[in-house]
């Protein structure tokens, strides 16, 4: 009975984020350049599923980090303002009428939501679940109105802060904005709805910060995989998506294949050491579930499935490499889990929603039933 069948398998699916890596030495990744060493009990295996889809080639411009002091009072965003908008998303423009004074000595003017101040100071914006604005003319609280400068209050401040010192509530029906009596406090139900507050510095930064050079997601992923290959203490395997056609439908993308192996932390590596993704074609769909199934089959030492006939654009054969398979039975994977206490983690990079993924469910069902039926198996 394989170690996998007595093993708990953890899958971590993450979105690819910018991970900088410089001057890192990556391990060899082919069966020709790796001399395998035995693994000790309790070893840890990392399986990385690279996003080789077309979406990973998209370039996105990046802004420099937000520094409040550098943007205060610039581009017409007066430093003493707090801007607001309904819902989330980009802030209003600097010349937008949707702002109030950041502070005021008058209890009926300006930003009064003290609960928002820590977030505004730390990152330049704050999300509010309920926000109301006092109307001097109507003598009541109403929805925030563009051009109005009267007091802006939030539900989170109830019993904590209002127009001045002491415990004060936004008043309901008393023709005055504040009360110290809970029984006279505003019914916030009609004012609930997502709002976002922004400092003037954040608004100026958002709309006027120079865009840095566009960064391709493939480049970010390349750096992340290089860092993992250089620092992961145990065994490492890298998989890619397959793309078997010219379109993005399910028939054009079938699962994934193992493209790189580093066996054990003590693997002897012969030069030249290459990046695990070096020379890999990118393009096509993102069959995430199918590729994760293939990763599970590899860890379980089960028959090679999608990896038998996997190809990459433009139709280049990219089957699972020989070193990922059993030497005595090449149609099956050689599981890196050889002891009951070995651990495994799957890390999946994703630049887009999964696509062309229809053939995964029945395979995953069969895999789950096979593992569950094995004596002594445990699964999460």
C-alpha positions as CSV (number, residue, x, y, z in Angstrom):
1,X,0.0,0.0,0.0
2,X,1.5,3.4,-1.0
3,X,2.2,6.1,1.5
4,X,-0.3,8.3,-0.4
5,X,-3.2,6.1,0.8
6,X,-2.4,6.8,4.4
7,X,-1.7,10.4,3.7
8,X,-3.6,13.7,4.0
9,X,-3.4,15.9,0.9
10,X,-3.6,19.7,1.2
11,X,-4.4,21.8,-1.9
12,X,-3.8,25.5,-1.8
13,X,-5.2,27.4,-4.8
14,X,-3.9,31.0,-5.0
15,X,-3.9,33.9,-7.4
16,X,-0.6,34.8,-8.8
17,X,0.8,37.9,-7.2
18,X,3.9,39.9,-7.7
19,X,6.7,38.0,-6.0
20,X,10.2,39.5,-6.6
21,X,13.1,37.2,-6.8
22,X,16.6,38.2,-7.8
23,X,19.8,36.2,-8.4
24,X,18.2,32.9,-7.3
25,X,19.7,29.7,-8.6
26,X,17.0,27.3,-9.8
27,X,17.4,23.5,-9.8
28,X,17.7,21.3,-12.8
29,X,14.3,20.2,-14.1
30,X,14.7,17.3,-16.4
31,X,15.3,13.6,-16.0
32,X,18.6,14.0,-17.9
33,X,20.1,16.5,-15.4
34,X,18.8,15.2,-12.0
35,X,20.3,12.3,-10.1
36,X,17.7,11.3,-7.6
37,X,18.5,10.8,-3.9
38,X,16.3,8.9,-1.5
39,X,13.9,10.9,0.7
40,X,13.8,10.7,4.4
41,X,10.6,10.0,6.3
42,X,8.5,13.1,6.9
43,X,9.7,14.8,3.7
44,X,7.7,17.6,2.2
45,X,6.7,17.7,-1.5
46,X,5.6,20.8,-3.3
47,X,3.6,20.5,-6.5
48,X,3.4,23.8,-8.5
49,X,0.7,24.1,-11.1
50,X,1.9,26.9,-13.4
51,X,-0.7,29.0,-15.3
52,X,0.4,28.6,-18.9
53,X,-2.9,30.0,-20.3
54,X,-3.3,32.9,-22.6
55,X,-4.4,35.0,-19.7
56,X,-0.9,34.8,-18.2
57,X,0.4,36.8,-21.1
58,X,-1.8,39.9,-20.4
59,X,0.1,43.0,-19.3
60,X,-1.2,45.1,-16.5
61,X,0.1,48.6,-15.6
62,X,1.1,49.1,-12.0
63,X,1.2,52.2,-9.8
64,X,3.9,53.0,-7.4
65,X,3.1,52.4,-3.7
66,X,0.8,55.0,-2.1
67,X,2.7,57.5,0.1
68,X,0.3,60.0,1.7
69,X,2.9,62.7,2.4
70,X,3.9,62.8,-1.2
71,X,0.4,63.4,-2.5
72,X,-1.1,65.7,0.0
73,X,-2.7,68.8,-1.6
74,X,-1.6,67.9,-5.1
75,X,-3.6,68.1,-8.4
76,X,-6.4,70.1,-7.0
77,X,-7.2,67.6,-4.3
78,X,-7.2,70.0,-1.3
79,X,-5.6,68.4,1.7
80,X,-8.6,69.2,4.0
81,X,-11.1,67.1,2.1
82,X,-12.6,63.6,2.5
83,X,-14.1,62.3,-0.7
84,X,-16.9,59.7,-0.8
85,X,-18.6,57.4,-3.2
86,X,-21.4,54.9,-3.0
87,X,-20.1,51.3,-3.3
88,X,-16.5,50.4,-3.9
89,X,-14.1,51.0,-6.8
90,X,-12.0,53.9,-8.0
91,X,-12.4,57.2,-6.1
92,X,-14.1,60.3,-7.5
93,X,-11.9,62.8,-9.4
94,X,-10.2,65.7,-7.5
95,X,-12.8,68.2,-8.9
96,X,-15.8,66.0,-7.9
97,X,-18.4,67.6,-5.6
98,X,-18.5,64.4,-3.5
99,X,-16.5,65.6,-0.6
100,X,-16.7,67.2,2.9
101,X,-14.2,68.8,5.1
102,X,-11.8,66.4,6.8
103,X,-12.6,68.1,10.1
104,X,-14.6,71.1,11.4
105,X,-15.2,72.9,14.6
106,X,-18.9,73.0,13.8
107,X,-20.9,69.9,14.9
108,X,-23.0,70.1,11.7
109,X,-20.2,70.1,9.2
110,X,-17.5,67.8,7.9
111,X,-16.4,64.2,8.4
112,X,-17.7,63.0,11.7
113,X,-17.1,59.2,11.3
114,X,-14.3,58.6,13.7
115,X,-14.5,54.8,13.1
116,X,-13.1,55.5,9.6
117,X,-10.1,57.5,10.7
118,X,-7.6,54.6,11.4
119,X,-8.1,53.2,7.9
120,X,-8.0,56.6,6.3
121,X,-4.7,57.3,8.0
122,X,-3.2,53.9,7.3
123,X,-4.2,53.3,3.6
124,X,-6.1,56.4,2.4
125,X,-9.5,54.8,2.2
126,X,-12.2,53.2,4.4
127,X,-15.2,51.1,3.6
128,X,-18.4,51.9,5.5
129,X,-21.6,49.7,5.7
130,X,-23.9,52.6,6.5
131,X,-23.4,56.4,6.0
132,X,-25.7,59.3,6.4
133,X,-25.4,63.1,5.9
134,X,-27.1,65.8,7.9
135,X,-29.2,68.3,6.0
136,X,-29.3,71.8,7.6
137,X,-32.3,72.7,5.4
138,X,-34.4,69.6,6.0
139,X,-33.3,69.2,9.6
140,X,-32.8,65.4,9.2
141,X,-30.3,62.8,8.2
142,X,-30.4,61.6,4.6
143,X,-28.2,59.9,2.0
144,X,-24.9,61.6,1.2
145,X,-25.5,64.2,-1.5
146,X,-22.9,65.6,-4.0
147,X,-22.1,69.2,-3.2
148,X,-23.4,69.0,0.4
149,X,-20.8,69.9,3.1
150,X,-22.8,69.0,6.2
151,X,-21.8,66.4,8.8
152,X,-21.1,62.9,7.4
153,X,-21.7,60.1,10.0
154,X,-21.4,56.3,10.0
155,X,-23.3,53.6,11.9
156,X,-20.1,52.3,13.4
157,X,-19.8,55.5,15.5
158,X,-23.1,54.8,17.4
159,X,-22.5,55.2,21.1
160,X,-18.9,56.2,20.5
161,X,-18.7,59.6,18.9
162,X,-20.9,62.3,17.3
163,X,-20.9,66.0,17.0
164,X,-18.5,66.6,19.9
165,X,-17.3,65.2,23.2
166,X,-19.2,62.6,25.1
167,X,-21.3,59.6,24.0
168,X,-23.5,60.9,21.2
169,X,-25.8,59.4,18.6
170,X,-27.1,60.7,15.3
171,X,-30.5,61.8,16.3
172,X,-33.8,60.6,14.7
173,X,-36.7,62.9,14.5
174,X,-35.5,65.6,16.9
175,X,-34.7,68.3,14.3
176,X,-31.1,68.3,15.5
177,X,-28.2,66.1,14.5
178,X,-27.1,64.7,17.8
179,X,-28.5,63.2,21.0
180,X,-27.1,61.5,24.0
181,X,-30.1,59.3,24.4
182,X,-30.1,55.9,22.8
183,X,-33.9,55.9,22.5
184,X,-33.7,58.9,20.2
185,X,-30.9,57.6,18.0
186,X,-31.2,57.3,14.2
187,X,-32.7,54.1,12.7
188,X,-29.8,53.2,10.5
189,X,-31.7,50.6,8.5
190,X,-32.7,53.0,5.8
191,X,-29.2,54.3,5.5
192,X,-27.4,51.0,5.0
193,X,-25.5,50.4,1.9
194,X,-21.8,50.2,1.0
195,X,-19.9,53.5,0.8
196,X,-16.2,54.3,0.6
197,X,-14.3,57.3,2.0
198,X,-11.0,58.5,0.6
199,X,-8.4,61.0,1.7
200,X,-7.5,63.8,-0.8
201,X,-4.0,62.4,-1.0
202,X,-5.3,59.0,-2.0
203,X,-7.6,60.5,-4.7
204,X,-4.6,62.5,-6.1
205,X,-2.4,59.4,-6.1
206,X,-5.1,57.2,-7.8
207,X,-5.8,59.5,-10.6
208,X,-2.3,61.1,-11.2
209,X,0.4,58.6,-10.1
210,X,2.5,57.7,-13.1
211,X,2.0,54.2,-14.4
212,X,5.0,52.0,-14.2
213,X,5.9,49.8,-17.2
214,X,3.3,47.1,-17.7
215,X,4.2,43.8,-16.1
216,X,3.2,40.5,-17.7
217,X,1.7,37.9,-15.3
218,X,4.0,35.3,-16.9
219,X,7.0,37.3,-15.7
220,X,5.6,37.5,-12.2
221,X,4.9,33.8,-12.1
222,X,8.4,33.0,-13.5
223,X,10.0,34.9,-10.6
224,X,7.7,33.2,-8.1
225,X,8.5,29.7,-9.4
226,X,12.2,30.5,-9.5
227,X,12.1,31.5,-5.9
228,X,10.2,28.4,-4.9
229,X,12.6,26.2,-6.8
230,X,15.6,27.8,-5.1
231,X,14.2,27.7,-1.5
232,X,11.8,24.8,-1.1
233,X,13.5,22.3,1.2
234,X,11.9,19.1,-0.1
235,X,10.9,17.6,-3.4
236,X,9.4,19.8,-6.1
237,X,7.3,19.1,-9.2
238,X,5.9,21.6,-11.7
239,X,2.9,21.0,-13.9
240,X,1.4,23.0,-16.8
241,X,-1.9,23.2,-18.6
242,X,-2.3,21.3,-21.8
243,X,-3.7,22.9,-24.9
244,X,-4.6,20.4,-27.6
245,X,-6.4,22.6,-30.1
246,X,-6.8,26.0,-31.7
247,X,-9.7,27.2,-29.6
248,X,-10.7,27.7,-26.0
249,X,-13.4,25.0,-25.8
250,X,-13.1,21.9,-23.7
251,X,-11.8,19.8,-26.5
252,X,-9.0,22.2,-27.0
253,X,-7.6,22.0,-23.5
254,X,-7.3,18.6,-21.8
255,X,-5.8,18.6,-18.3
256,X,-2.1,19.1,-17.5
257,X,1.2,17.4,-17.5
258,X,4.3,17.2,-15.3
259,X,7.1,19.2,-16.9
260,X,9.7,19.4,-14.1
261,X,10.9,17.3,-11.2
262,X,13.4,17.8,-8.5
263,X,13.6,14.7,-6.3
264,X,14.5,15.3,-2.7
265,X,16.3,18.1,-1.0
266,X,19.6,16.3,-1.4
267,X,19.2,15.8,-5.2
268,X,22.5,16.0,-7.0
269,X,22.1,18.5,-9.9
270,X,24.2,18.4,-12.9
271,X,24.7,21.6,-15.0
272,X,23.2,23.4,-16.8
273,X,20.6,24.3,-14.2
274,X,17.5,25.7,-16.0
275,X,14.3,27.4,-14.9
276,X,11.4,24.9,-14.6
277,X,9.4,27.0,-17.1
278,X,12.2,27.6,-19.5
279,X,11.1,26.9,-23.1
280,X,7.5,26.3,-22.2
281,X,5.0,27.6,-24.7
282,X,2.2,29.8,-23.2
283,X,-1.4,30.2,-24.6
284,X,-4.8,28.6,-24.7
285,X,-7.3,27.9,-21.9
286,X,-7.0,27.3,-18.2
287,X,-8.4,23.8,-17.3
288,X,-7.6,24.2,-13.6
289,X,-9.7,21.3,-12.2
290,X,-8.3,18.9,-14.8
291,X,-4.7,19.9,-14.1
292,X,-5.3,19.6,-10.3
293,X,-6.7,16.2,-10.9
294,X,-3.5,15.3,-12.8
295,X,-1.4,16.6,-9.8
296,X,-3.4,14.4,-7.5
297,X,-2.8,11.4,-9.7
298,X,1.0,12.1,-9.7
299,X,1.1,12.3,-5.9
300,X,-1.0,9.1,-5.6
301,X,1.2,7.2,-8.0
302,X,-1.8,6.5,-10.2
303,X,-2.0,6.0,-14.0
304,X,-0.9,8.9,-16.1
305,X,-4.0,10.4,-17.6
306,X,-4.0,13.8,-19.3
307,X,-0.2,13.7,-19.2
308,X,-0.1,10.9,-21.8
309,X,-1.0,12.9,-24.8
310,X,-0.7,16.5,-23.5
311,X,0.4,19.1,-26.0
312,X,1.2,22.8,-25.8
313,X,0.7,25.6,-28.4
314,X,1.2,25.3,-31.3
315,X,0.5,21.6,-31.0
316,X,3.9,20.7,-29.6
317,X,3.8,17.4,-27.7
318,X,4.4,18.0,-24.0
319,X,3.6,14.7,-22.2
320,X,4.5,14.2,-18.6
321,X,8.3,13.7,-18.4
322,X,9.8,10.3,-17.9
323,X,11.2,11.1,-14.5
324,X,7.7,11.6,-13.1
325,X,6.8,8.0,-14.0
326,X,7.5,4.6,-12.6
327,X,10.6,3.1,-14.2
328,X,9.0,-0.3,-14.2
329,X,5.6,0.8,-15.3
330,X,5.9,4.0,-17.4
331,X,2.1,4.3,-17.7
332,X,1.9,5.1,-14.0
333,X,3.3,8.0,-12.0
334,X,6.0,7.4,-9.5
335,X,4.6,9.0,-6.3
336,X,7.1,11.2,-4.4
337,X,5.3,10.2,-1.2
338,X,7.1,7.1,0.1
339,X,6.4,7.2,3.8
340,X,3.2,7.5,5.8
341,X,4.4,10.7,7.4
342,X,5.3,12.5,4.2
343,X,3.5,15.8,3.4
344,X,2.4,17.3,0.2
345,X,1.1,20.7,-0.9
346,X,-0.2,21.8,-4.3
347,X,0.2,25.5,-5.2
348,X,-1.8,26.6,-8.2
349,X,-1.2,29.9,-10.0
350,X,-4.3,31.4,-11.7
351,X,-4.4,34.5,-13.9
352,X,-8.1,34.0,-14.9
353,X,-11.2,32.0,-14.2
354,X,-10.9,28.2,-15.0
355,X,-12.0,27.4,-18.6
356,X,-12.4,24.3,-20.8
357,X,-12.6,22.2,-17.6
358,X,-15.6,19.9,-18.3
359,X,-14.0,16.5,-18.2
360,X,-12.6,16.9,-14.6
361,X,-15.6,15.9,-12.4
362,X,-16.0,12.2,-13.3
363,X,-12.2,11.7,-13.1
364,X,-12.1,13.4,-9.7
365,X,-15.0,11.3,-8.5
366,X,-13.2,8.1,-9.5
367,X,-10.0,9.2,-7.8
368,X,-11.8,10.1,-4.6
369,X,-13.6,6.7,-4.5
370,X,-10.4,4.8,-5.2
371,X,-8.5,6.6,-2.4
372,X,-11.4,6.2,0.0
373,X,-11.7,2.5,-0.6
374,X,-8.0,1.9,0.2
375,X,-7.5,0.3,3.6
376,X,-6.2,2.8,6.2
377,X,-6.8,5.8,4.0
378,X,-7.5,9.3,5.5
379,X,-8.7,12.3,3.6
380,X,-9.8,15.9,4.4
